[in-house]
Amino acid sequence: MTADRVAAQTKLSTRVSAEWRFWSKAANPSKRRVLPLLAVKISPELDGRNLAAAGHMRIPLRVQRQDGSPGLPLRTLTLEISYDDGRTWLPTPVHPSGRHGWAAETSHPFSARGKFVSLRVNAADIGGNGFSETVIRGLSDQVRPVRPRRALTGRGGAVRHVTCSRTTTGICRSVLRW
């Protein structure tokens, strides 16, 4: 399945394609069977404007299945990133993260500033069932630079330093040091 959007409507997710691969038996009209479909939820850690931080970025992945389908172990789970609308792809390490979760870890190169980020995920289980999804321009065209420390003047002329780190909700969490 592929969906395209006109760039005038939005700059993000201009092309999304997904493919499901699965094995099934001949249909029995008297018995309903759940297909062993996989899907992968990609949840990049972004700010409120859908911007990714420059430098290190964590991308949580969650493999999802239909209720009632067999929970076969995964054989492969990969994530690739592109900064040129899918012409070239860079592999991204994926590792287990938490209960039933996975995460990809990447570092946006300096050359990615001001570019769109496209994502491609592939998953397959030991039963031969699989899922692939490509999202062209999945993240905003501005990779958010890491905010440097700022010196502020406190009470009595004392200088305090504020370190700001983004959370998944886009709210700035500050650490004050006097």
Salt bridges, closest charged atoms under 4 A:
ASP4 OD1 - ARG15 NH1 2.50
GLU19 OE2 - ARG21 NH1 2.99
GLU45 OE2 - ARG58 NH1 3.31
ASP47 OD2 - ARG144 NE 3.03
GLU80 OE1 - ARG120 NE 2.80
ASP85 OD1 - ARG137 NE 3.04
GLU105 OE1 - HIS56 NE2 2.48
GLU105 OE2 - ARG58 NE 3.93
GLU105 OE2 - HIS95 NE2 3.09
ASP125 OD2 - ARG65 NH1 3.22
